Amino acid sequence: FLAPEKKAWSGNQGLLDDKADVYSFGVIAYYILMRDMPLGYFELPSHRYSDLKYNWDHLITACLQSNPAKRPSSL
């Protein structure tokens, strides 16, 4: 799954870092939980599953920030 900055990548490798992988992890985590892709405005896991043990909403929304600077540095 490509992060937004990889889709717009124009050959400047200095713009890409591990935060693109964090974005991809967020997409995969969302898909595993929800069985759907997080496109546009998407439903958060807590809206569908009220008994989740962890705060998946926070993890997924943090990982799927379109601005790489707003994503976590590591998982």
PyMOL commands that set and color helices and strands:
alter all, ss='L'
color gray80, all
select helices_A, chain A and resi 4-7+13-15+19-34+45-48+56-63+68-70
alter helices_A, ss='H'
color red, helices_A
deselect
rebuild
show_as cartoon
